[in-house]
Amino acid sequence: MERRAFLTSLGFGMGASILAPSLVQSSNINGEGSTIQTGDWKGLRKLFPLTHDYIQLSTFLLASHPKPVADAIEKHRRALDENPSDYWHQHFLTIDSEISNSAAQYMGGKGENIALTDSTTMGLSMVYSGLKLHAGDEILQTVHDHYSTDMALVHRANRSGVKIQRIALYDNPANVNVEDVLDRLKSAINRDTRVFAATWVHSSTGVKLPIREMADEIARLNKKRKAAQQILFCVDGVHGFGIENQDVSELGCDFFIAGTHKWMFGPRGTGVIWGNDKAWQQTEAVIPSFSGSYDVWMGLAKPEQVPVGEHMSPGGFHSFEHRWALPEAFKLHLQLGKENVQSRIHQLNQQTKNGLGKMAHVTLYTPQSSAFSSGLVCFDVKGMKPETVVTSMHEKGIIMSSTPYRTSYARFAPSLLNNEQEIELALAEIRAMG
Ligand SMILES: Cc1ncc(COP(=O)(O)O)c(C=O)c1O
C-alpha cells in the first residue's frame, strides 16, 4: 500500500512507470554533463584521475571513472545520503527505462529489450539460469569462453540435467578464419543443441569471433528446424563492447551480455543484457525485478504492460548512485564518436602487434588483422613465464596483465587512455627482454 499511496500522492497513478514512455525518453537524470569533443584523446585522458605514475596497459580490467561519470555518481550519492527515501521515490518509477533507453542509443535495439545488471557475470548467469530448457537439451559452448560463462553453464547443468558440449573454434588463434570457425560450429551442432554460447572477443587470446557469420550459419540451420528445436545464440560481448562500432541488435545473436565497467568506462558494478523478442520469450526471470513487475504483484498492472528488459532486471535495492550514473558513460562514447573510438583502439593495437611481430623472442597469439581482434594483444616472451613478464614490466612502470586461463599469455590492452609514445615505450621494454 505504501508504494501505491506514494505514487498516487505524486499524481502518477497506477502503472505510470509502464504507461509513460515518452516522459521517460525525454528526461535526463544527470543534466547536461561533459563536453568532450569527437576524437579528443588528450582531453579524454584528462577526464580520468588514473595515475600518471604508470603506463596503463590494462585499463579494461575495471574502469577508472571519467569525470562525467564520477560527477553523476557523486550527485546521486549525496542526494541518497541526505534523503534516501525521498530521492529513491522521486526516481524509481522512470529511471530504469531512462537508463535502458540511453543504453539503446549507444548499442542499438530497443531500450525495452535491455535489462540492467551489475556485471557480465551476473548477466550471463541470469540468461543461462533462466533459459527454458528441458533435461537432455544441449548447450554448446566453446573452450575459449571465460570462467563466468563456463561456471554459469556448469551450475545450470548441475541443477537441470541440461548437457554441455564444448568445441574449439580454432587451434592456432593467430590463424583463425571464418571458414574453419563455421565448419567447426556446424559439425558440433546436433539435434539436441538448443543454445550456442560464445564470446565475442576472447580475453584468453585476443581473438574476435565473426559473430555475424556465425549467426547467419545458425539462422540457416534454424530454418530447417521445428519451432521447439530452434537454437539460441548467446554472446558474452564484454570485450568488443566500448570498442567496436557495432549495433548489437544487428550482430545477429539473440542475447548480447556485457559489463559496462570495462571498455565502456561505466560505473563499477554495472552491466546490460540485450535480447531480441524471441530470446526473451524463451527465458524466465531468475531474480524478481523491483520495477513494473512489482506493480503486477500488487495487482496494479498486467504482465504484458511491463517491458521485458525491466522484468528481467534483478531487483532489490542496489548501489543506485552507480547504476543511475551509467547514461554518462554511453553519452561520453557517443560524444567521442563510435567510429573514432573503434579506429583509435585498432590503431594502437596495430602498432603494438606490428612492434611485437618484429621481435624474434616474442610469439604473438592474437591475429594481426583487426577483422579478427579487438583491444587485446596476447603474446609470450621466450623463456619467461607470463607472470614474470608482468612483474618485470611493473617494475619498469608499465601495468599489463597475464591472461587468467589454464594456458596463460602476457597481455597488453591498448586503449583510448594510451598514446603512441606509451606503446613505443612498452615495446622497447619487451624488446630489451630479448
Ligand atoms: C570474456 C569475459 N567475460 C566476463 C568477464 C567478467 O566480467 P565482469 O567482471 O563484468 O563480470 C571477463 C573478465 O573479467 C571476461 O574477460
Ligand as a Chemical Component Dictionary entry (heavy atoms), coordinates in Angstrom:
data_LIG
# 
_chem_comp.id                   LIG 
_chem_comp.type                 NON-POLYMER 
_chem_comp.pdbx_formal_charge   0 
_chem_comp.three_letter_code    LIG 
# 
loop_
_chem_comp_atom.comp_id 
_chem_comp_atom.atom_id 
_chem_comp_atom.alt_atom_id 
_chem_comp_atom.type_symbol 
_chem_comp_atom.charge 
_chem_comp_atom.model_Cartn_x 
_chem_comp_atom.model_Cartn_y 
_chem_comp_atom.model_Cartn_z 
_chem_comp_atom.pdbx_ordinal 
LIG C1 C1 C 0 35.348 -12.601 -21.546 1  
LIG C2 C2 C 0 34.997 -12.168 -20.151 2  
LIG N1 N1 N 0 33.741 -12.347 -19.710 3  
LIG C3 C3 C 0 33.376 -11.979 -18.474 4  
LIG C4 C4 C 0 34.268 -11.386 -17.602 5  
LIG C5 C5 C 0 33.768 -10.982 -16.255 6  
LIG O1 O1 O 0 33.275 -9.668  -16.339 7  
LIG P1 P1 P 0 32.501 -8.990  -15.142 8  
LIG O2 O2 O 0 33.539 -8.574  -14.163 9  
LIG O3 O3 O 0 31.807 -7.815  -15.743 10 
LIG O4 O4 O 0 31.575 -9.974  -14.569 11 
LIG C6 C6 C 0 35.597 -11.183 -18.034 12 
LIG C7 C7 C 0 36.648 -10.565 -17.241 13 
LIG O5 O5 O 0 36.646 -10.069 -16.216 14 
LIG C8 C8 C 0 35.965 -11.584 -19.329 15 
LIG O6 O6 O 0 37.224 -11.426 -19.769 16 
# 
loop_
_chem_comp_bond.comp_id 
_chem_comp_bond.atom_id_1 
_chem_comp_bond.atom_id_2 
_chem_comp_bond.value_order 
_chem_comp_bond.pdbx_ordinal 
LIG C1 C2 SING 1  
LIG C2 N1 SING 2  
LIG C2 C8 DOUB 3  
LIG N1 C3 DOUB 4  
LIG C3 C4 SING 5  
LIG C4 C5 SING 6  
LIG C4 C6 DOUB 7  
LIG C5 O1 SING 8  
LIG O1 P1 SING 9  
LIG P1 O2 DOUB 10 
LIG P1 O3 SING 11 
LIG P1 O4 SING 12 
LIG C6 C7 SING 13 
LIG C6 C8 SING 14 
LIG C7 O5 DOUB 15 
LIG C8 O6 SING 16 
# 
